């Protein structure tokens, strides 16, 4: 029976087809799952979805009515899934609970270096044969303080890179990571971390308790010359409040691989359309801001692990097995 995979990127398609091989027939679509596209899944018992798919109640109802019984999400976060509705409908929902933490940590560090050393602006200038250095001055990160909000696998990987650069480490999380403590990380309250850090990076999941973790008050508590990096989930930052602080001339650099209203924008070509999101349109105009399109996870290693885990989730469903990746049923 054919599996329908939504939101498949061109680079991802051969990996998915090769991973399933002769075990399962899979059809890959570049459209994302939402209320408009959900009817396409009619007759498919299993669908696989991408990180920005809409798994709200209305979408799940359409899937279930069409015969879908299993949703295999190709991502870790599940804030976009209405788990209560899925359980009520008797659907199985699985995610990928683990993939290479280095993919995201290394990209977060790349964002930090890019905004600190003005790499994008320098590259644009040199394409125009403008080789001036005015406005390109950055700072040594060696000897400065990195604040890591969320010290799980990705946060730990980022901390190791920062430690290698000779930075002091501050951490905040619900539980301390012994590996980070061994690097010399000191765990402090969030307010202290924000006030003392030269570089702040976010590696926590998005849930009700963490939405707008970085709100207007948190932004105001940061140093004027701080660097803020978010490669986790856009909803962790109050973007409107961030724009307000940027308009006031604050922050040495902001690197965002995620945006709280990215659904319907990211992973799509909107270059020939008028941008209706005024907040995003303003955000990308700041010279000290770099926005990328949720690509931190996008390495051969990480995507390969995501696809392999998705295949295992499907096979587990077929054979009645349960793993740590299963979100629904919750038992």
Secondary structure by P-SEA (a helix, b strand, c coil): cbbbbccccccaaaaaaaaacccbbbbbbccccccccccccccccbbbbcccccccaaaaaaaaaacccbbbbccccccccaaaaaaaabbbbbccccccaaaaaaaaaaaaaaaaaaaaaaaaaaaacccccccccccccccbbbbbccccaaaaaaaaaaaaabbbbbbccccccaaaaaabbbbbcaaaaaacccbbbbbccccccccccccaaaaaaccccbbbbbcccccccaaaaaaaaaaaccccbbbbcccccccccccccccccccccaaaaaaaaccccccccccccccaaaaaaaaaaaaaaaaaaaacccccccccccc
